[in-house]
Amino acid sequence: MSDHFTRVLSRPEFIALMAALMALNALAIDVMLPALPYMGEALAVTSENERQYVVSAYMLGMGIAVLAFGPLTDRFGRRGPLLVGMGIYILAAIAAIFAPTFGVLLVLRFIQGAGAASVRVIATAVVRDRYSGREMAEVMSLTFMVFMAIPIIAPGIGQVILIFGEWHYIFLFMGLLAAAFWAWTFVRLPETLPVDQRRPLSIKAVLDGFRLVFTNRVAISYGMAGTFLFGALFGFISSSQQIYVDIYGLGIWFPAAFAAMAGLMAISSFTNSKIVRRLGMRRLSHGAMLSFTIVSGIWLAFALSGFLPLWLFFPLLAIIMFSFGWAASNMNSLSMEPLGAVAGTAAAVFGFIQTVGGALIGSYTGQHFNGTTVPAATGYVVMGVLALICILIAEKGRLFGVGEKYAHADAVPVGEH
């Protein structure tokens, strides 16, 4: 199986395809941001904060549906459930073009997110099928780097589409791009889960898979740390258009500022891929989380003082986003590493926790936007502290891989709880 896989799909194309699939989620969120005011105006939504539900509805749909795709992909393999889920994503995006009301649009965004759950779960499971340990962290970092190209250009794409047409065309663009990725997947991605490694689709087998995930201390702790990390990010993304445009008056330059932040995360992931084998996932992710939390605290202090001009805000956010890139990819790998036998179910559990939890946290933070960056900064600080607590629980109070057991390997046996 592995020889066939390598012959059919080279490592660079594998990374590019996984990144493209994961990018569908970023695209569905970020390309919408410049259009939120126009959508609100067209569909009679006067509250700026309520327009953020276009993002949260998608996130909730994806977060809930991942629980179904996990057991399905462990039972039927990777290809079939992935192609079906992407088809749902495409149909919902096209249908959203004709949404007559804001309520209908939110329902279609929920369905689109549900289809995207297949990508959220299965792309991660496919990477785990092929790689493990620090090599998996390296591949995840490279995948994340390519994946971040979409947030870099997505708001700009949305802005260009709005120049030449209405916001409806953004959904058409999403649908057509997803259809192209569907065709690429259908033609080039082989099945990566052998038949003899598939799990039965019974209540007992599904519950047993969930039990393996929830009772592994290291895996679930890093999964929860990722939840808090993404909750902070979604909180900022939800209100980013208001922060950059309403507070700092960037106007049409908002996509450029957004792209710069995403670019830093991509650079961070690339540098992580180059040094993770030598330094290890723990040292890099723990150091990044400390940096993330401390600099977020500095941001909050300036925001509360009322002195936070763009020239100060932007460098602080840049450091935070760079730290996020190191922390996210490594903690994702650390949560998946012990659970190779139930990779689909594990990806589903963490996808559910991180997406639904992140969406709820992000939505709560975004709804508290008050014309300042204080709510977003507070979210970053609180989430950073909670993520660090989870890491300490995972490592029994140790940071940076202290101790001989962690100095030489990042893998943790499935049986350790």
Secondary structure, 3 states (H helix, E strand, C coil): CHHHHHHHCCHHHHHHHHHHHHHHHHHHHHCCHHHHHHHHHHCCCCCHHHHCHHHHHHHHHHHHHHHHHHHHHHHHCCHHHHHHHHHHHHHHHHHHCCCCCHHHHHHHHHHHHHHHHHHHHHHHHHHHHHCCHHHHHHHHHHHHHHHCHHHHHHHHHHHHHHHHCCCHHHHHHHHHHHHHHHHHHHHHCCCCCCHHHCCCCCHHHHHHHHHHHHCCHHHHHHHHHHHHHHHHHHHHHHHHHHHHHHHCCCHHHHHHHHHHHHHHHHHHHHHHHHHHHHHCHHHHHHHHHHHHHHHHHHHHHHHHHCCCCHHHHHHHHHHHHHHHHHHHHHHHHHHHHHHHHHHHHHHHHHHHHHHHHHHHHHHHHHHCCCCCCHHHHHHHHHHHHHHHHHHHHHCCCCCCCCCHHHHCCCCCCCCCC
